[in-house]
Amino acid sequence: MSQKPLDRLIKLEDVISQAGIGKTKIYNLIQLGEFPAPIKLGYASRWSQIEIQDWVEQLKAKRFSGGDQ
């Protein structure tokens, strides 16, 4: 049985750093369904680090497959 990788819930500042895009662009992409939505913890928003990493990997894959961004 394979073990799932450990996931962390990260703050917006970390998302910005890992994704390489700004806050406004992140929220615009979320509205378009093109970026992982946050998980709400009371008044706080957190993102799955694995989902952010997967999003970056998908962009990299598109680059090599010739897909549009």
Contacts in CASP RR format, 6 or more apart in sequence:
PFRMAT RR
TARGET T0000
AUTHOR 0000-0000-0000
METHOD contacts of the structure
MODEL  1
MSQKPLDRLIKLEDVISQAGIGKTKIYNLIQLGEFPAPIKLGYASRWSQI
EIQDWVEQLKAKRFSGGDQ
5 50 0 8 1.000
7 48 0 8 1.000
7 49 0 8 1.000
7 50 0 8 1.000
8 48 0 8 1.000
8 49 0 8 1.000
9 39 0 8 1.000
9 41 0 8 1.000
9 46 0 8 1.000
9 47 0 8 1.000
9 48 0 8 1.000
9 49 0 8 1.000
10 18 0 8 1.000
10 46 0 8 1.000
10 47 0 8 1.000
10 48 0 8 1.000
10 49 0 8 1.000
10 52 0 8 1.000
11 46 0 8 1.000
12 23 0 8 1.000
12 26 0 8 1.000
12 38 0 8 1.000
12 45 0 8 1.000
12 47 0 8 1.000
14 47 0 8 1.000
14 49 0 8 1.000
15 26 0 8 1.000
15 47 0 8 1.000
15 52 0 8 1.000
16 22 0 8 1.000
16 23 0 8 1.000
16 26 0 8 1.000
18 49 0 8 1.000
18 52 0 8 1.000
18 53 0 8 1.000
18 56 0 8 1.000
19 26 0 8 1.000
19 35 0 8 1.000
19 52 0 8 1.000
19 55 0 8 1.000
19 56 0 8 1.000
21 29 0 8 1.000
26 35 0 8 1.000
29 35 0 8 1.000
30 36 0 8 1.000
30 37 0 8 1.000
30 38 0 8 1.000
35 55 0 8 1.000
36 47 0 8 1.000
36 48 0 8 1.000
36 51 0 8 1.000
36 52 0 8 1.000
36 54 0 8 1.000
36 55 0 8 1.000
38 45 0 8 1.000
38 46 0 8 1.000
38 47 0 8 1.000
39 45 0 8 1.000
39 46 0 8 1.000
39 47 0 8 1.000
39 48 0 8 1.000
59 69 0 8 1.000
62 68 0 8 1.000
62 69 0 8 1.000
END
